[in-house]
Every structure is written in structure tokens, then in C-alpha cells.
Amino acid sequence: MSTNIYFIRHGIAGDRENYATDEERPLTEIGDRKTNKIAQKLKQIGLDFNLILTSPLVRANQTAKILQANKLSAKIEKFSPLAPAGDINLWLQWLETWQPQENRELALVGHQPDLGNWAEILVWGETREVLILKKAGVIGISLPEIGSPVGNSQMFWLTAPKFLLD
């Protein structure tokens, strides 16, 4: 059974200087509106996730809830390794134990440069810092059916949000 991972960066968030901590920064009104439009487009093209794992930071959690509200997944789980500077190895360990009932479609909502770096590790086996994921952008990675996904996965989708907006 194949596994597709969709790395989705959080939408446009409030300015750092307006909040006591980076963790508290919410989506802006524009970020919320654009993220909703992107979620609607993702649903139109047929995406349906078994699960959305999200960074615990406010803006990522809000993005995940927008995806859920647009019927892209019934289930969201906060996952601390998706916070900035999170450890991909903790996610890989989690992935080994993940047993969905049906198709394996997983969304990871988090932050740049981490999501771009994680995608690079899966595809090339190392970080090259060339995959840039714009706010509310998507990277799709197909994991191999057997063996380690590190360096053995295929990227099938990289899109900036402007291509998903009407």
C-alpha cells in the first residue's frame, strides 16, 4: 500500500513584533481567507487525508482546522516534532507505527524551512535547502512501499499557493 505525504505550510500569520512569543502568532484575516480558498481547491481536486498532523503553534493548528473544516480530514493530531526545528526522526518513528484503515494519505502542517528540509531528506537523503514552501503551499511526496523512505521517496507535487487560488 503506497503512502502519500502532503507537506502544507501554515497560512499568512501575524507579525512577530505584535505577539509575546512566536508560538502565539495566529493567521491574519487574509491568511485565513487564502488558506480557506486553497483548502477548497484541494478538496475539488480530490484530496482526502486519513489524518492531519500539525505543529502545535497557533497558526499551524488554525491551518489544520481550516483543512478539516473543508472536509479534507475528520481527524487532526498535534505533533510536537512539526514545531520549528523539529526532528524528522521522531516523525519517521511515528510513521512506522501508523496503521490507517484505508489509503495512506497524510498531511503534515508546519513551518518553513523545516517542511522543505524534511521533503529534501525524503527525496535526496540530505538537506539541500532548495525546496521553498510558500505560506499555504503544498509539497507532495510518495514514499516507497518497502524500505526506508529517506532518499528513496518521489516528489510528485510542488505548488505555490497562487496556483491554487482562483
N, C-alpha and C positions, 0 to 999 in steps of 0.2 A: 504494500500500500504506500503510495507516494505521499510526501509531506510538502506542502507549500507554506512558506513563511512570508508574511507581508509586514515589512518594517514601515511604520507610519509615524512620521514626526508630528508632534503636537502642533496645534494651530497657533496663530499670531497671539502673543501674550503681552501683558502689561510691561512697562519699562521697569527695569531693576530698581532704579532710584526711588520709585514710588512704593516700594514694599520693604518691610524689615528684613526679610530673607528671600532668597531666590526660590525656595520651595513654595512660597505663598503666592507667587505670581499667577493670576488667572488669565484665561483667554480674554482678549478685548472683544468689544461688540463686533468689530469687523472680523476678528479671528473666529468667533462663534458662528457668524453668518457664512463665512467662506468654508469653514470646516463642515457645516451642515450641507452646503451645496456639494462638496466633494463626497461626503458620505452618501448622499442621494445618487450621485453618479456611480459610485462604486456598487451600490445596490442595483442600479439599472443594468450594469454590465454583468451582473450575476454573482458577485462575491457573497459568500455566506461563510462566516468563520465559526468553527467549533467553539473557539474561545478567544477572548481578547485579554492578553496580559498587558498591564500598564504600569508605568513608573508611578510611584506614589505621589509625585509632585502634582500640585493642583491643576496646572494647565494640561498635563498629560491625562490625568484622570477625567477632566472635563471632555477632552477629545475622545477618550474611550466611551464615555457616556453618550456622546453625540453619535458615535458609530452604532452603539447599542440601540439608541432611540430610532435610528433609521433602519432597524431590523437586520443589521449585519451580524449580530450575535445575541444570544439570550444571556450569555454569561461573561462577566468581567472579573478578573482577579488582579489585585495589586501585587506587584512583583518587584521587590526592592532592588535586585540587580539591574533593572531598567532605569534606575535613577542615574544622574550624571556620574560618570566614572565607574559604572557598574562592571561586574566581572562576567564575561561571556561564558566562562567555565561553569559558573553556577547555573546559568541557563541551560547549557549543554547537559549537565547532570539532571536537571529537571526534565528536559526533553526525552531522555532515555526512559523515564517513568511515565510519560504522558500516554494515556490509552484512550483516545476518543472512540466513541461508538461507531462513527461513520467515517467519511472522508477526513483527511487530516489537513485542515486549513486553519492556520494560526496567525493572528495579528499581534504584533508587538508594538505598543505605543510608547515612544520615549523621546530621546533628545539627540541632537547632532553635537559633536561628531560621533558619538557612540554608536548610533544605529548604522551609519555609513561604515564605520570601522568593523562592526560585527558582520555586516554583509561582506566586506572585503575578506575577512578571515574565513568565512564560509566558502567563498568563491576561489580565492587565491592562496589561502593558508597563511596569510600575513596581512598586516595593515599597510596600505599604501597611501592612505589619506587623499584619495582621488574621487571617491563617491560622495557627492554632496547631496544631502537630502534637505530640500527646502521645507519650510513650515507647511504642514499638512500634505507633504509629498509622500510618495509610496515607492518602495523597492520590493519586488517580488523575487524570492529565491526558492528554487526547488531543491530539496535535499535528496541525496541518493537513497535508494531503498535498502541497501546494505552498506555497511562500513561507516567510517567516520564522516560526518558532513564537512569537517574542516578541510578546506582545499579541494573538496570533491563535489561541491554544490554548483548549481547553474543559476545565474541571474536571468530571469525572463521578463522583468519589468522594471523600468526606472522612469518615473514621470514626475515632472514638476507640477504643482497644483494648478498652474494656469492652463494646463491642457485638460484638466478635469472640470474646469469652471465653464459654464455656459455664457 
